[in-house]
Amino acid sequence: MFCQPKRANYATPFLYQNRFNPNLREHKRQQLEHHLKLGEAYEKHDLVFTSEVGKPLHYRNLTQRHFEKILERAGMKGTGFVLYSLRHSCATLLLSAGENPKIVAERLGHTSVKMTLDTYSHVLPDMQQAATDKLEKCFTANSARFEQLALNRHSLKSATQIRVA
């Protein structure tokens, strides 16, 4: 039995890279082949990853049968890294790469960008330094222009003072 997400915008479509297409197509082909073998016993829910009979995967089965093996092969068994950590890793990587926090919030299904920024504020110090560096480049690249504007403003102010006197 499926239930609706807590919020209407929670199940946002996930756009994936074209490089995943061959793997997903092959997976879909195998899934369809398996569905045809099982016939009516296979439950069709239009899911990407399912149990042997087409049902949604249970969290415990997914972690014990698959995710823990992946962690072991990666040398990460016993590190405290859990399936939910992938969500945090994704958000941290996107924010660190300079992705717009609003986009990250939408991908996570957060109701507001504030929730995302509050949760992932540990990423912000590096982002603050990057913003400072960008601003400095703007000033450096445009310093001659800013100096000219300042001179023009000063000249205009002096001219105004002369007329008033």
Buried (B, 14 or more C-beta within 10 A) or exposed (E): EEEEEEEEEEEEEEEEEEEEEEEEEEEEEEBEEBBEEEEEEBBEEEBEEBBEEBEBBEEEEBBEEEBBEEBEEEEEEEEEBEBEEEEBEEBBEBBBEEEEBEEBBBBBBBEEBEEBBEBBEEBBEEBEEEEEEEEEEEEEEEEEEEEEEEEEEEEEEEEEEEEEE
